Amino acid sequence: MNSQRILVVAAHPDDEVLGCGGTIGRFVAEGCAIRVVFMAEGVTARFHQSRFSDSDVQALVKRRNDNAIRALKLLGVDEDVYVSLNNCCRLDQMPQIELAKAIEKHIADFRPTHIFTHANSDLNQDHRLTNQAVLVAARPLHSDLKAIYAFEVLSSTEWNTLKPFAPTAFFDITSTIDKKCEALAAYEGEMRPAPHPRSEEVVRALARYRGTQVGANYAEGFILIRGCNLK
């Protein structure tokens, strides 16, 4: 059994597959332990706050959470998936310490060797706040932690054209690009037809482009935020 333990901390369900779904599939195939944590439910930002408790809105929240479980199961993660009920795009209404403490509990329990999370230049505020909370929770006091990586999320990260995402580390996902696309399709209603960035065609195009940067057919790119004794 591989001794690596991978913690993925994403703001919303579908960010994890868009950002590192192929890499998750690769780690699963290599026998790594995987835990995925979502900081918010990913739906209520589309509705006025007065409607949050309406049955139709709650049904959409449940569907999104169920889709997350299904998508990750397609990648091989059929346990250790945690979905918070924090409201989407309202993480700024919570003290950062509370967000960090929630992540700290997972770090203490799971003892990850690698963490994957959002980039700090992302336009989505929940993505940025998740990044900041992860860095607070993963301050260098954890001997098991070897690396923290930031991923890109199509339909958000690339829209910050003044601070383009510049990956410094890559994982070859040639063997798992199909699984990534299959997992994304499990998110009913979230994918769009091309040329929308959240389409299978554009997802594959980005993976193809990242692959050309390192001589692979398909790859996912990451920013290495911190690394120690990397092999």
Secondary structure, DSSP 8 states (H G I E B T S, - for coil): ----EEEEEESSTTHHHHHHHHHHHHHHHTT-EEEEEESS-SSGGGS-GGGTTSHHHHHHHHHHHHHHHHHHHHHT--S-EEE----TT-GGGS-HHHHHHHHHHHHHHH--SEEEEE-TT-SSHHHHHHHHHHHHHT-S--TT--EEEEE--TTTGGG-TTS----SEEEE-TTTHHHHHHHHHTSTTT---TTSSSSHHHHHHHHHHHHHTTT-SSEEEEEEEEESS--
